[in-house]
Amino acid sequence: MIDKQRMTDHVLDLIKIDSPSRKEKEVAIRLKTDMEQLGGESFFDDAGEKVNGNTGNLIVRINGNKRNARPFFLSAHMDTVGPGEGIKPSVDNGLIKSDGTTILGSDDKSGLAVIVEVIRTLKEKNIPHGDIEIAFTICEEIGLLGAKHIDISKFSSKHGIVLDSSTPSRLVLRCPSAERLEFKIYGLEAHAGLCPENGINAIQIASEAISKMRLGRIDHETTANIGNIQGGTATNIIPNLVRIIGEVRSHNEDKLISQKEHMRNCVRSTVSNYEIVIEDVKHKASYEEHSERSYDKMDLSEESEITHMVNRAVNNLGHGIKSHTSGGGL
Ligand SMILES: [Zn+2]
């Protein structure tokens, strides 16, 4: 039913258009043209302004031609990770590859191409369908920012599919909640050669605190990471500030909170051990912390209506699909 060659050509075109996060405009314009040629009504929302990108999410509506059919939602993200500029894709034995110097960008250009080909096929074969609402989103790779700023009230669908998984034979039903954690650890600056006894080394405190943390896979539904650390100025200066940024993800809210508390405790207890006295004045290390919810979990049952809809469609087409729990954010 799907025109494989047409879809291959389209995905190659999309891959060749650079679209790192916050710079999705060119690919968005191409998709807008594609969808308008298919009779879609489209507009850009204001998410781009909110996240400092060069375009907003592209929202498209395809009017249905079947009365009483319920609207359905489709989505894929337009941005790619790096190194993703100047991608040179080629088709080798039915497999699309990059030249090895960049990513390919199949995540999520393949999702975009699938959506466009589905609409083309519906139109071309005059297949009855209800209204289709589409969100081509921005900045997924840097924290789902496009999806976060989308105005849900603009959509009427109660069901939909996001095409952003590693294989079409995988149906993701569960994604974790995530929190972002940031700690600023303050020591005391001093010359490292002349008077090291007058300093408190913030890098040393940070290292000790991190070394106490349980990180990585905590259990089958919880993970934790420290992903960024910044601090210090020169080898001869005892650093007075280190910034640590990390995250916790879990499918279980209680576990997420308890892992977060554990990481906070590691910092609190370590910092409290560092103090010095200079000329009868006590100097203590200190810290500030900040945490925020990055996104909430998805937890769909095998018995949910959308799961049944997908399974029916897959069976009709003679394929197989397995439900999956992902560690990725939705
Ligand atoms: Zn993706």
py3Dmol code that shows the C-alpha trace and the ligand (Angstrom):
import py3Dmol

protein = """\
ATOM      1  CA  MET A   1       0.000   0.000   0.000  1.00  0.00           C
ATOM      2  CA  ILE A   2       2.836   2.381   0.931  1.00  0.00           C
ATOM      3  CA  ASP A   3       5.041   3.651  -1.921  1.00  0.00           C
ATOM      4  CA  LYS A   4       8.398   2.510  -0.592  1.00  0.00           C
ATOM      5  CA  GLN A   5      10.522   4.323  -3.186  1.00  0.00           C
ATOM      6  CA  ARG A   6       8.660   7.584  -2.664  1.00  0.00           C
ATOM      7  CA  MET A   7       9.068   7.300   1.096  1.00  0.00           C
ATOM      8  CA  THR A   8      12.783   6.453   0.736  1.00  0.00           C
ATOM      9  CA  ASP A   9      13.323   9.503  -1.492  1.00  0.00           C
ATOM     10  CA  HIS A  10      11.454  11.677   0.978  1.00  0.00           C
ATOM     11  CA  VAL A  11      13.387  10.506   4.024  1.00  0.00           C
ATOM     12  CA  LEU A  12      16.663  11.082   2.126  1.00  0.00           C
ATOM     13  CA  ASP A  13      15.534  14.642   1.334  1.00  0.00           C
ATOM     14  CA  LEU A  14      14.639  15.286   4.973  1.00  0.00           C
ATOM     15  CA  ILE A  15      17.933  13.825   6.218  1.00  0.00           C
ATOM     16  CA  LYS A  16      19.857  16.182   3.913  1.00  0.00           C
ATOM     17  CA  ILE A  17      18.199  19.209   5.533  1.00  0.00           C
ATOM     18  CA  ASP A  18      20.138  20.084   8.695  1.00  0.00           C
ATOM     19  CA  SER A  19      17.908  20.403  11.736  1.00  0.00           C
ATOM     20  CA  PRO A  20      19.825  20.422  15.007  1.00  0.00           C
ATOM     21  CA  SER A  21      17.715  21.393  18.026  1.00  0.00           C
ATOM     22  CA  ARG A  22      16.604  25.062  17.886  1.00  0.00           C
ATOM     23  CA  LYS A  23      17.397  25.188  14.138  1.00  0.00           C
ATOM     24  CA  GLU A  24      14.553  23.144  12.668  1.00  0.00           C
ATOM     25  CA  LYS A  25      13.124  25.930  10.485  1.00  0.00           C
ATOM     26  CA  GLU A  26      14.239  24.613   7.102  1.00  0.00           C
ATOM     27  CA  VAL A  27      12.898  21.121   7.637  1.00  0.00           C
ATOM     28  CA  ALA A  28       9.701  22.580   9.098  1.00  0.00           C
ATOM     29  CA  ILE A  29       9.133  24.669   5.953  1.00  0.00           C
ATOM     30  CA  ARG A  30       9.666  21.595   3.773  1.00  0.00           C
ATOM     31  CA  LEU A  31       7.095  19.631   5.818  1.00  0.00           C
ATOM     32  CA  LYS A  32       4.645  22.543   5.719  1.00  0.00           C
ATOM     33  CA  THR A  33       4.890  22.581   1.909  1.00  0.00           C
ATOM     34  CA  ASP A  34       4.470  18.781   1.767  1.00  0.00           C
ATOM     35  CA  MET A  35       1.385  18.903   3.960  1.00  0.00           C
ATOM     36  CA  GLU A  36      -0.206  21.858   2.188  1.00  0.00           C
ATOM     37  CA  GLN A  37       0.161  20.052  -1.127  1.00  0.00           C
ATOM     38  CA  LEU A  38      -1.870  17.289   0.487  1.00  0.00           C
ATOM     39  CA  GLY A  39      -4.586  19.717   1.538  1.00  0.00           C
ATOM     40  CA  GLY A  40      -3.463  20.074   5.154  1.00  0.00           C
ATOM     41  CA  GLU A  41      -4.086  23.264   7.118  1.00  0.00           C
ATOM     42  CA  SER A  42      -1.003  24.189   9.079  1.00  0.00           C
ATOM     43  CA  PHE A  43       0.478  26.795  11.383  1.00  0.00           C
ATOM     44  CA  PHE A  44       3.530  27.313  13.571  1.00  0.00           C
ATOM     45  CA  ASP A  45       2.914  27.757  17.281  1.00  0.00           C
ATOM     46  CA  ASP A  46       4.926  30.068  19.551  1.00  0.00           C
ATOM     47  CA  ALA A  47       7.112  27.337  21.131  1.00  0.00           C
ATOM     48  CA  GLY A  48      10.126  28.570  19.144  1.00  0.00           C
ATOM     49  CA  GLU A  49      10.064  31.969  20.841  1.00  0.00           C
ATOM     50  CA  LYS A  50       9.774  30.329  24.254  1.00  0.00           C
ATOM     51  CA  VAL A  51      12.822  28.094  23.758  1.00  0.00           C
ATOM     52  CA  ASN A  52      14.925  30.451  21.625  1.00  0.00           C
ATOM     53  CA  GLY A  53      14.606  28.373  18.487  1.00  0.00           C
ATOM     54  CA  ASN A  54      14.252  29.536  14.888  1.00  0.00           C
ATOM     55  CA  THR A  55      10.814  27.932  14.463  1.00  0.00           C
ATOM     56  CA  GLY A  56       7.875  26.724  16.519  1.00  0.00           C
ATOM     57  CA  ASN A  57       6.164  23.355  16.392  1.00  0.00           C
ATOM     58  CA  LEU A  58       4.423  22.751  13.073  1.00  0.00           C
ATOM     59  CA  ILE A  59       0.792  21.829  13.695  1.00  0.00           C
ATOM     60  CA  VAL A  60      -1.156  20.298  10.814  1.00  0.00           C
ATOM     61  CA  ARG A  61      -4.761  19.327  10.433  1.00  0.00           C
ATOM     62  CA  ILE A  62      -5.963  16.987   7.697  1.00  0.00           C
ATOM     63  CA  ASN A  63      -9.722  17.025   7.378  1.00  0.00           C
ATOM     64  CA  GLY A  64     -11.400  13.632   7.444  1.00  0.00           C
ATOM     65  CA  ASN A  65     -13.609  12.250   4.713  1.00  0.00           C
ATOM     66  CA  LYS A  66     -15.515   9.769   6.861  1.00  0.00           C
ATOM     67  CA  ARG A  67     -18.399  10.963   8.973  1.00  0.00           C
ATOM     68  CA  ASN A  68     -18.383  10.124  12.670  1.00  0.00           C
ATOM     69  CA  ALA A  69     -14.819   8.755  12.558  1.00  0.00           C
ATOM     70  CA  ARG A  70     -12.890   9.902  15.600  1.00  0.00           C
ATOM     71  CA  PRO A  71      -9.918  12.253  15.138  1.00  0.00           C
ATOM     72  CA  PHE A  72      -6.475  10.719  15.459  1.00  0.00           C
ATOM     73  CA  PHE A  73      -3.168  12.293  16.478  1.00  0.00           C
ATOM     74  CA  LEU A  74       0.300  11.661  14.998  1.00  0.00           C
ATOM     75  CA  SER A  75       3.622  13.149  16.034  1.00  0.00           C
ATOM     76  CA  ALA A  76       7.360  13.006  15.335  1.00  0.00           C
ATOM     77  CA  HIS A  77      10.146  15.424  16.220  1.00  0.00           C
ATOM     78  CA  MET A  78      12.046  17.506  13.673  1.00  0.00           C
ATOM     79  CA  ASP A  79      15.352  17.999  15.499  1.00  0.00           C
ATOM     80  CA  THR A  80      18.360  15.675  15.521  1.00  0.00           C
ATOM     81  CA  VAL A  81      21.351  15.190  17.838  1.00  0.00           C
ATOM     82  CA  GLY A  82      24.916  16.082  16.817  1.00  0.00           C
ATOM     83  CA  PRO A  83      27.065  15.705  14.855  1.00  0.00           C
ATOM     84  CA  GLY A  84      24.191  16.201  12.455  1.00  0.00           C
ATOM     85  CA  GLU A  85      25.111  18.917   9.976  1.00  0.00           C
ATOM     86  CA  GLY A  86      26.012  18.216   6.347  1.00  0.00           C
ATOM     87  CA  ILE A  87      24.727  14.634   6.526  1.00  0.00           C
ATOM     88  CA  LYS A  88      25.437  12.632   3.344  1.00  0.00           C
ATOM     89  CA  PRO A  89      23.059   9.662   3.303  1.00  0.00           C
ATOM     90  CA  SER A  90      23.288   6.782   0.861  1.00  0.00           C
ATOM     91  CA  VAL A  91      21.234   3.658   0.234  1.00  0.00           C
ATOM     92  CA  ASP A  92      23.238   0.477   0.504  1.00  0.00           C
ATOM     93  CA  ASN A  93      21.416  -2.771  -0.155  1.00  0.00           C
ATOM     94  CA  GLY A  94      18.122  -1.386   1.090  1.00  0.00           C
ATOM     95  CA  LEU A  95      19.734   0.159   4.165  1.00  0.00           C
ATOM     96  CA  ILE A  96      20.059   3.936   4.522  1.00  0.00           C
ATOM     97  CA  LYS A  97      23.409   4.985   6.002  1.00  0.00           C
ATOM     98  CA  SER A  98      25.420   8.129   6.706  1.00  0.00           C
ATOM     99  CA  ASP A  99      29.038   8.369   5.514  1.00  0.00           C
ATOM    100  CA  GLY A 100      30.221   7.785   9.070  1.00  0.00           C
ATOM    101  CA  THR A 101      31.317  11.362   9.786  1.00  0.00           C
ATOM    102  CA  THR A 102      27.872  12.360  11.097  1.00  0.00           C
ATOM    103  CA  ILE A 103      24.791  10.753  12.523  1.00  0.00           C
ATOM    104  CA  LEU A 104      22.162   9.645  10.002  1.00  0.00           C
ATOM    105  CA  GLY A 105      19.255  11.511  11.572  1.00  0.00           C
ATOM    106  CA  SER A 106      16.833   8.618  11.230  1.00  0.00           C
ATOM    107  CA  ASP A 107      15.794   9.722  14.718  1.00  0.00           C
ATOM    108  CA  ASP A 108      13.393  11.189  13.925  1.00  0.00           C
ATOM    109  CA  LYS A 109      13.405  11.930  10.178  1.00  0.00           C
ATOM    110  CA  SER A 110      12.026   8.424   9.630  1.00  0.00           C
ATOM    111  CA  GLY A 111       9.023   9.302  11.819  1.00  0.00           C
ATOM    112  CA  LEU A 112       8.415  12.479   9.799  1.00  0.00           C
ATOM    113  CA  ALA A 113       8.619  10.585   6.501  1.00  0.00           C
ATOM    114  CA  VAL A 114       6.224   7.874   7.720  1.00  0.00           C
ATOM    115  CA  ILE A 115       3.600  10.471   8.657  1.00  0.00           C
ATOM    116  CA  VAL A 116       3.824  12.264   5.299  1.00  0.00           C
ATOM    117  CA  GLU A 117       3.681   8.976   3.368  1.00  0.00           C
ATOM    118  CA  VAL A 118       0.655   7.833   5.370  1.00  0.00           C
ATOM    119  CA  ILE A 119      -1.221  11.029   4.487  1.00  0.00           C
ATOM    120  CA  ARG A 120      -0.152  10.765   0.827  1.00  0.00           C
ATOM    121  CA  THR A 121      -1.402   7.178   0.714  1.00  0.00           C
ATOM    122  CA  LEU A 122      -4.721   8.043   2.351  1.00  0.00           C
ATOM    123  CA  LYS A 123      -5.269  10.802  -0.213  1.00  0.00           C
ATOM    124  CA  GLU A 124      -4.004   8.894  -3.229  1.00  0.00           C
ATOM    125  CA  LYS A 125      -6.031   5.752  -2.540  1.00  0.00           C
ATOM    126  CA  ASN A 126      -8.996   7.715  -1.274  1.00  0.00           C
ATOM    127  CA  ILE A 127      -9.065   5.720   1.968  1.00  0.00           C
ATOM    128  CA  PRO A 128     -11.793   6.797   4.415  1.00  0.00           C
ATOM    129  CA  HIS A 129     -10.439   8.392   7.584  1.00  0.00           C
ATOM    130  CA  GLY A 130     -11.396  10.817  10.325  1.00  0.00           C
ATOM    131  CA  ASP A 131      -9.650  14.128  11.014  1.00  0.00           C
ATOM    132  CA  ILE A 132      -5.913  13.712  11.513  1.00  0.00           C
ATOM    133  CA  GLU A 133      -4.049  16.095  13.776  1.00  0.00           C
ATOM    134  CA  ILE A 134      -0.274  16.208  13.482  1.00  0.00           C
ATOM    135  CA  ALA A 135       2.415  17.796  15.646  1.00  0.00           C
ATOM    136  CA  PHE A 136       5.884  18.035  14.123  1.00  0.00           C
ATOM    137  CA  THR A 137       7.780  19.114  17.220  1.00  0.00           C
ATOM    138  CA  ILE A 138      11.021  20.970  17.928  1.00  0.00           C
ATOM    139  CA  CYS A 139      13.798  20.467  20.495  1.00  0.00           C
ATOM    140  CA  GLU A 140      12.887  16.924  21.559  1.00  0.00           C
ATOM    141  CA  GLU A 141      16.515  15.950  21.989  1.00  0.00           C
ATOM    142  CA  ILE A 142      17.244  18.727  24.492  1.00  0.00           C
ATOM    143  CA  GLY A 143      14.416  17.927  26.906  1.00  0.00           C
ATOM    144  CA  LEU A 144      11.182  17.591  24.906  1.00  0.00           C
ATOM    145  CA  LEU A 145      10.913  21.382  24.844  1.00  0.00           C
ATOM    146  CA  GLY A 146       8.628  21.594  21.818  1.00  0.00           C
ATOM    147  CA  ALA A 147       6.162  19.103  23.272  1.00  0.00           C
ATOM    148  CA  LYS A 148       6.306  20.876  26.634  1.00  0.00           C
ATOM    149  CA  HIS A 149       5.195  24.173  25.102  1.00  0.00           C
ATOM    150  CA  ILE A 150       2.515  22.785  22.841  1.00  0.00           C
ATOM    151  CA  ASP A 151      -1.026  24.008  23.406  1.00  0.00           C
ATOM    152  CA  ILE A 152      -2.944  20.781  23.980  1.00  0.00           C
ATOM    153  CA  SER A 153      -6.271  22.629  23.843  1.00  0.00           C
ATOM    154  CA  LYS A 154      -5.742  23.034  20.091  1.00  0.00           C
ATOM    155  CA  PHE A 155      -6.174  19.268  19.622  1.00  0.00           C
ATOM    156  CA  SER A 156      -9.356  17.250  19.847  1.00  0.00           C
ATOM    157  CA  SER A 157      -7.939  13.707  19.385  1.00  0.00           C
ATOM    158  CA  LYS A 158      -8.125  11.363  22.341  1.00  0.00           C
ATOM    159  CA  HIS A 159      -5.773   8.830  20.775  1.00  0.00           C
ATOM    160  CA  GLY A 160      -2.556   9.023  18.873  1.00  0.00           C
ATOM    161  CA  ILE A 161       0.874   7.653  18.157  1.00  0.00           C
ATOM    162  CA  VAL A 162       4.285   9.243  18.472  1.00  0.00           C
ATOM    163  CA  LEU A 163       6.666   7.739  15.910  1.00  0.00           C
ATOM    164  CA  ASP A 164       9.997   7.872  17.722  1.00  0.00           C
ATOM    165  CA  SER A 165      11.174   4.382  18.585  1.00  0.00           C
ATOM    166  CA  SER A 166      14.024   2.262  17.284  1.00  0.00           C
ATOM    167  CA  THR A 167      11.898  -0.269  15.412  1.00  0.00           C
ATOM    168  CA  PRO A 168       8.331  -0.492  14.087  1.00  0.00           C
ATOM    169  CA  SER A 169       7.963  -3.831  15.864  1.00  0.00           C
ATOM    170  CA  ARG A 170       8.121  -2.068  19.238  1.00  0.00           C
ATOM    171  CA  LEU A 171       5.140  -0.432  20.919  1.00  0.00           C
ATOM    172  CA  VAL A 172       6.298   1.670  23.850  1.00  0.00           C
ATOM    173  CA  LEU A 173       3.676   1.721  26.585  1.00  0.00           C
ATOM    174  CA  ARG A 174       5.709   2.936  29.534  1.00  0.00           C
ATOM    175  CA  CYS A 175       8.156   5.847  29.844  1.00  0.00           C
ATOM    176  CA  PRO A 176       9.631   7.168  33.113  1.00  0.00           C
ATOM    177  CA  SER A 177       9.153  10.456  34.939  1.00  0.00           C
ATOM    178  CA  ALA A 178      12.323  12.515  35.206  1.00  0.00           C
ATOM    179  CA  GLU A 179      13.724  15.223  37.453  1.00  0.00           C
ATOM    180  CA  ARG A 180      16.678  17.446  36.728  1.00  0.00           C
ATOM    181  CA  LEU A 181      18.973  18.174  39.681  1.00  0.00           C
ATOM    182  CA  GLU A 182      21.486  20.953  40.002  1.00  0.00           C
ATOM    183  CA  PHE A 183      23.909  21.585  42.880  1.00  0.00           C
ATOM    184  CA  LYS A 184      26.205  24.546  43.341  1.00  0.00           C
ATOM    185  CA  ILE A 185      28.956  23.785  45.841  1.00  0.00           C
ATOM    186  CA  TYR A 186      30.799  26.707  47.367  1.00  0.00           C
ATOM    187  CA  GLY A 187      34.272  26.374  48.901  1.00  0.00           C
ATOM    188  CA  LEU A 188      36.777  29.119  49.645  1.00  0.00           C
ATOM    189  CA  GLU A 189      39.204  30.537  47.126  1.00  0.00           C
ATOM    190  CA  ALA A 190      42.907  30.735  47.997  1.00  0.00           C
ATOM    191  CA  HIS A 191      46.275  30.596  46.245  1.00  0.00           C
ATOM    192  CA  ALA A 192      47.144  26.933  45.945  1.00  0.00           C
ATOM    193  CA  GLY A 193      50.902  27.503  46.234  1.00  0.00           C
ATOM    194  CA  LEU A 194      51.137  30.317  48.740  1.00  0.00           C
ATOM    195  CA  CYS A 195      48.391  29.547  51.255  1.00  0.00           C
ATOM    196  CA  PRO A 196      46.497  26.326  50.507  1.00  0.00           C
ATOM    197  CA  GLU A 197      45.509  26.072  54.191  1.00  0.00           C
ATOM    198  CA  ASN A 198      43.281  29.118  53.621  1.00  0.00           C
ATOM    199  CA  GLY A 199      41.180  27.427  50.970  1.00  0.00           C
ATOM    200  CA  ILE A 200      38.310  24.947  50.747  1.00  0.00           C
ATOM    201  CA  ASN A 201      38.394  23.047  47.478  1.00  0.00           C
ATOM    202  CA  ALA A 202      34.921  22.889  45.919  1.00  0.00           C
ATOM    203  CA  ILE A 203      36.082  20.357  43.316  1.00  0.00           C
ATOM    204  CA  GLN A 204      37.235  18.018  46.055  1.00  0.00           C
ATOM    205  CA  ILE A 205      33.891  18.326  47.858  1.00  0.00           C
ATOM    206  CA  ALA A 206      32.002  17.694  44.627  1.00  0.00           C
ATOM    207  CA  SER A 207      34.132  14.642  43.823  1.00  0.00           C
ATOM    208  CA  GLU A 208      33.607  13.192  47.255  1.00  0.00           C
ATOM    209  CA  ALA A 209      29.849  13.806  47.142  1.00  0.00           C
ATOM    210  CA  ILE A 210      29.515  12.256  43.665  1.00  0.00           C
ATOM    211  CA  SER A 211      31.630   9.257  44.656  1.00  0.00           C
ATOM    212  CA  LYS A 212      29.111   8.487  47.421  1.00  0.00           C
ATOM    213  CA  MET A 213      26.152   8.555  45.032  1.00  0.00           C
ATOM    214  CA  ARG A 214      24.495   5.456  43.679  1.00  0.00           C
ATOM    215  CA  LEU A 215      24.333   6.214  39.950  1.00  0.00           C
ATOM    216  CA  GLY A 216      23.539   4.370  36.740  1.00  0.00           C
ATOM    217  CA  ARG A 217      20.863   1.689  36.865  1.00  0.00           C
ATOM    218  CA  ILE A 218      19.425   1.784  40.372  1.00  0.00           C
ATOM    219  CA  ASP A 219      16.814  -0.925  39.765  1.00  0.00           C
ATOM    220  CA  HIS A 220      14.660  -2.197  36.910  1.00  0.00           C
ATOM    221  CA  GLU A 221      12.629   1.014  36.829  1.00  0.00           C
ATOM    222  CA  THR A 222      14.990   3.687  38.103  1.00  0.00           C
ATOM    223  CA  THR A 223      18.160   5.313  36.720  1.00  0.00           C
ATOM    224  CA  ALA A 224      20.337   8.221  37.853  1.00  0.00           C
ATOM    225  CA  ASN A 225      23.137  10.208  36.282  1.00  0.00           C
ATOM    226  CA  ILE A 226      25.489  13.115  36.828  1.00  0.00           C
ATOM    227  CA  GLY A 227      25.962  14.437  33.318  1.00  0.00           C
ATOM    228  CA  ASN A 228      27.688  17.781  33.611  1.00  0.00           C
ATOM    229  CA  ILE A 229      30.190  19.368  35.964  1.00  0.00           C
ATOM    230  CA  GLN A 230      31.716  22.831  35.750  1.00  0.00           C
ATOM    231  CA  GLY A 231      34.056  24.668  38.043  1.00  0.00           C
ATOM    232  CA  GLY A 232      37.491  26.008  38.817  1.00  0.00           C
ATOM    233  CA  THR A 233      39.591  28.649  37.100  1.00  0.00           C
ATOM    234  CA  ALA A 234      43.313  27.783  37.178  1.00  0.00           C
ATOM    235  CA  THR A 235      45.699  25.144  38.500  1.00  0.00           C
ATOM    236  CA  ASN A 236      47.089  27.539  41.103  1.00  0.00           C
ATOM    237  CA  ILE A 237      43.706  28.575  42.503  1.00  0.00           C
ATOM    238  CA  ILE A 238      41.741  26.511  44.987  1.00  0.00           C
ATOM    239  CA  PRO A 239      38.288  26.593  43.380  1.00  0.00           C
ATOM    240  CA  ASN A 240      35.418  28.143  45.285  1.00  0.00           C
ATOM    241  CA  LEU A 241      32.565  27.015  43.047  1.00  0.00           C
ATOM    242  CA  VAL A 242      31.510  23.824  41.291  1.00  0.00           C
ATOM    243  CA  ARG A 243      28.216  23.266  39.519  1.00  0.00           C
ATOM    244  CA  ILE A 244      26.957  19.702  39.121  1.00  0.00           C
ATOM    245  CA  ILE A 245      23.983  18.805  36.938  1.00  0.00           C
ATOM    246  CA  GLY A 246      22.290  15.426  36.875  1.00  0.00           C
ATOM    247  CA  GLU A 247      18.986  13.634  36.595  1.00  0.00           C
ATOM    248  CA  VAL A 248      16.879  10.867  38.059  1.00  0.00           C
ATOM    249  CA  ARG A 249      14.334   8.853  36.073  1.00  0.00           C
ATOM    250  CA  SER A 250      11.866   6.295  37.313  1.00  0.00           C
ATOM    251  CA  HIS A 251       8.632   4.592  36.385  1.00  0.00           C
ATOM    252  CA  ASN A 252       7.805   4.731  40.092  1.00  0.00           C
ATOM    253  CA  GLU A 253       7.293   8.156  41.713  1.00  0.00           C
ATOM    254  CA  ASP A 254       8.312   6.994  45.213  1.00  0.00           C
ATOM    255  CA  LYS A 255      11.559   5.559  43.913  1.00  0.00           C
ATOM    256  CA  LEU A 256      12.271   8.741  41.976  1.00  0.00           C
ATOM    257  CA  ILE A 257      11.847  10.828  45.129  1.00  0.00           C
ATOM    258  CA  SER A 258      13.944   8.495  47.249  1.00  0.00           C
ATOM    259  CA  GLN A 259      16.819   8.456  44.717  1.00  0.00           C
ATOM    260  CA  LYS A 260      16.688  12.231  44.541  1.00  0.00           C
ATOM    261  CA  GLU A 261      16.810  12.445  48.355  1.00  0.00           C
ATOM    262  CA  HIS A 262      19.788  10.088  48.368  1.00  0.00           C
ATOM    263  CA  MET A 263      21.713  12.348  45.954  1.00  0.00           C
ATOM    264  CA  ARG A 264      20.811  15.454  47.960  1.00  0.00           C
ATOM    265  CA  ASN A 265      21.964  13.745  51.152  1.00  0.00           C
ATOM    266  CA  CYS A 266      25.322  12.857  49.590  1.00  0.00           C
ATOM    267  CA  VAL A 267      25.927  16.527  48.853  1.00  0.00           C
ATOM    268  CA  ARG A 268      24.557  17.798  52.173  1.00  0.00           C
ATOM    269  CA  SER A 269      26.546  15.392  54.337  1.00  0.00           C
ATOM    270  CA  THR A 270      29.786  15.884  52.398  1.00  0.00           C
ATOM    271  CA  VAL A 271      29.591  19.667  52.400  1.00  0.00           C
ATOM    272  CA  SER A 272      28.961  19.706  56.167  1.00  0.00           C
ATOM    273  CA  ASN A 273      32.370  18.058  56.764  1.00  0.00           C
ATOM    274  CA  TYR A 274      34.329  20.919  55.232  1.00  0.00           C
ATOM    275  CA  GLU A 275      35.248  23.907  57.366  1.00  0.00           C
ATOM    276  CA  ILE A 276      38.441  25.746  58.263  1.00  0.00           C
ATOM    277  CA  VAL A 277      39.415  28.431  60.771  1.00  0.00           C
ATOM    278  CA  ILE A 278      41.483  31.398  59.597  1.00  0.00           C
ATOM    279  CA  GLU A 279      42.539  33.870  62.275  1.00  0.00           C
ATOM    280  CA  ASP A 280      39.776  32.697  64.603  1.00  0.00           C
ATOM    281  CA  VAL A 281      37.103  33.056  61.922  1.00  0.00           C
ATOM    282  CA  LYS A 282      35.303  29.883  60.910  1.00  0.00           C
ATOM    283  CA  HIS A 283      34.695  29.362  57.164  1.00  0.00           C
ATOM    284  CA  LYS A 284      32.285  26.656  56.059  1.00  0.00           C
ATOM    285  CA  ALA A 285      31.626  25.131  52.693  1.00  0.00           C
ATOM    286  CA  SER A 286      28.036  25.548  51.534  1.00  0.00           C
ATOM    287  CA  TYR A 287      25.766  24.596  48.689  1.00  0.00           C
ATOM    288  CA  GLU A 288      22.600  25.492  46.828  1.00  0.00           C
ATOM    289  CA  GLU A 289      20.353  23.024  45.115  1.00  0.00           C
ATOM    290  CA  HIS A 290      17.639  23.220  42.538  1.00  0.00           C
ATOM    291  CA  SER A 291      15.463  20.487  41.105  1.00  0.00           C
ATOM    292  CA  GLU A 292      12.643  20.525  38.623  1.00  0.00           C
ATOM    293  CA  ARG A 293      10.341  18.091  36.912  1.00  0.00           C
ATOM    294  CA  SER A 294      11.514  17.480  33.352  1.00  0.00           C
ATOM    295  CA  TYR A 295       8.544  15.376  32.308  1.00  0.00           C
ATOM    296  CA  ASP A 296       5.944  13.008  33.716  1.00  0.00           C
ATOM    297  CA  LYS A 297       5.707   9.316  33.047  1.00  0.00           C
ATOM    298  CA  MET A 298       3.504   7.524  30.556  1.00  0.00           C
ATOM    299  CA  ASP A 299       1.963   4.310  31.806  1.00  0.00           C
ATOM    300  CA  LEU A 300      -0.437   2.637  29.396  1.00  0.00           C
ATOM    301  CA  SER A 301      -2.038  -0.726  29.946  1.00  0.00           C
ATOM    302  CA  GLU A 302      -1.954  -3.634  27.496  1.00  0.00           C
ATOM    303  CA  GLU A 303      -5.738  -3.339  27.681  1.00  0.00           C
ATOM    304  CA  SER A 304      -5.952   0.342  26.820  1.00  0.00           C
ATOM    305  CA  GLU A 305      -7.941   1.319  23.767  1.00  0.00           C
ATOM    306  CA  ILE A 306      -4.958   2.654  21.833  1.00  0.00           C
ATOM    307  CA  THR A 307      -2.996  -0.564  22.481  1.00  0.00           C
ATOM    308  CA  HIS A 308      -5.891  -2.569  21.051  1.00  0.00           C
ATOM    309  CA  MET A 309      -6.142  -0.220  18.055  1.00  0.00           C
ATOM    310  CA  VAL A 310      -2.440  -0.608  17.260  1.00  0.00           C
ATOM    311  CA  ASN A 311      -2.555  -4.379  17.714  1.00  0.00           C
ATOM    312  CA  ARG A 312      -5.553  -4.662  15.406  1.00  0.00           C
ATOM    313  CA  ALA A 313      -3.805  -2.609  12.723  1.00  0.00           C
ATOM    314  CA  VAL A 314      -0.595  -4.627  13.028  1.00  0.00           C
ATOM    315  CA  ASN A 315      -2.508  -7.917  12.797  1.00  0.00           C
ATOM    316  CA  ASN A 316      -4.456  -6.687   9.770  1.00  0.00           C
ATOM    317  CA  LEU A 317      -1.136  -6.021   8.039  1.00  0.00           C
ATOM    318  CA  GLY A 318       0.265  -9.416   9.005  1.00  0.00           C
ATOM    319  CA  HIS A 319       3.079  -8.028  11.158  1.00  0.00           C
ATOM    320  CA  GLY A 320       4.032  -8.532  14.787  1.00  0.00           C
ATOM    321  CA  ILE A 321       4.571  -5.977  17.540  1.00  0.00           C
ATOM    322  CA  LYS A 322       5.766  -6.266  21.121  1.00  0.00           C
ATOM    323  CA  SER A 323       4.942  -3.875  23.911  1.00  0.00           C
ATOM    324  CA  HIS A 324       7.949  -2.276  25.537  1.00  0.00           C
ATOM    325  CA  THR A 325       8.999  -0.281  28.597  1.00  0.00           C
ATOM    326  CA  SER A 326      11.426   2.479  27.652  1.00  0.00           C
ATOM    327  CA  GLY A 327      13.938   4.470  29.695  1.00  0.00           C
ATOM    328  CA  GLY A 328      13.451   7.414  27.334  1.00  0.00           C
ATOM    329  CA  GLY A 329      11.286  10.438  28.068  1.00  0.00           C
ATOM    330  CA  LEU A 330       7.974  11.110  26.397  1.00  0.00           C
TER     331      LEU A 330
END
"""
ligand_1 = """\
1
ZN
Zn 13.812 10.703 18.838
"""
view = py3Dmol.view(width=600, height=400)
view.addModel(protein, "pdb")
view.setStyle({"model": 0}, {"cartoon": {"style": "trace"}})
view.addModel(ligand_1, "xyz")
view.setStyle({"model": 1}, {"stick": {}})
view.zoomTo()
view.show()
